[in-house]
């Protein structure tokens, strides 16, 4: 049971990492990067590193996503590539 949960978390991590670097819309990339941080938080908690999971949740998934959204709101949403 635990092995399948770890495999699903790693699969979601891989999918969200690939999606966040390939998507053209910056706001969507920031949201997917926040999801990546959330899945990473779950993985840290699964590995019994609760202090690291709490830091990941509060700093990266919380404050980092809000700051990224603020920065994207000051720029154009779509890249020109």
C-alpha positions in Angstrom: 0.0 0.0 0.0 2.7 2.4 0.9 4.8 1.5 -2.1 1.9 2.3 -4.5 1.2 5.6 -2.7 4.9 6.5 -3.1 4.8 5.5 -6.8 1.7 7.7 -7.4 3.3 10.7 -5.7 6.5 10.3 -7.7 4.4 10.0 -10.9 2.5 13.2 -10.0 5.8 14.9 -9.3 7.2 13.9 -12.6 4.0 15.0 -14.5 3.8 18.3 -12.8 7.5 19.1 -13.3 7.3 18.3 -17.0 4.1 20.3 -17.4 5.4 23.4 -15.6 8.4 23.7 -17.9 6.6 23.0 -21.1 3.4 25.1 -20.7 3.4 28.5 -22.4 0.9 30.3 -20.0 2.9 31.7 -17.1 0.0 31.8 -14.6 -0.8 28.1 -15.4 2.9 27.3 -14.9 2.9 29.0 -11.5 -0.2 27.0 -10.4 1.3 23.8 -11.6 4.6 24.6 -9.8 2.5 25.1 -6.6 1.0 21.7 -7.2 4.5 20.3 -7.6 5.4 21.8 -4.2 2.3 20.3 -2.6 3.2 16.8 -3.9 6.7 17.3 -2.7 5.3 18.2 0.7 3.3 15.0 0.7 6.4 13.0 -0.3 8.4 14.5 2.6 5.6 13.7 5.0 5.5 10.1 3.7 9.2 9.8 4.4 8.6 10.9 8.0 10.4 14.3 7.6 7.6 16.3 9.0 9.7 19.4 9.7 10.9 19.5 6.0 7.3 18.9 4.8 6.0 21.8 6.9 8.7 24.1 5.6 7.9 23.0 2.0 4.2 23.6 2.5 4.5 27.0 4.1 7.4 28.5 2.1 7.3 27.0 -1.3 3.7 26.0 -1.8 2.3 28.9 0.2 4.3 32.1 0.1 6.3 31.2 -3.0 3.2 30.6 -5.1 1.7 33.9 -3.9 4.8 35.8 -4.8 5.1 34.2 -8.2 1.4 35.1 -8.9 2.2 38.7 -8.0 5.2 38.7 -10.3 3.2 37.2 -13.2 0.4 39.8 -12.7 3.0 42.5 -13.4 4.1 40.8 -16.7 2.5 39.3 -19.8 0.9 36.0 -19.2 1.9 34.3 -22.5 5.5 33.9 -23.6 6.4 34.9 -27.1 8.1 31.6 -28.0 
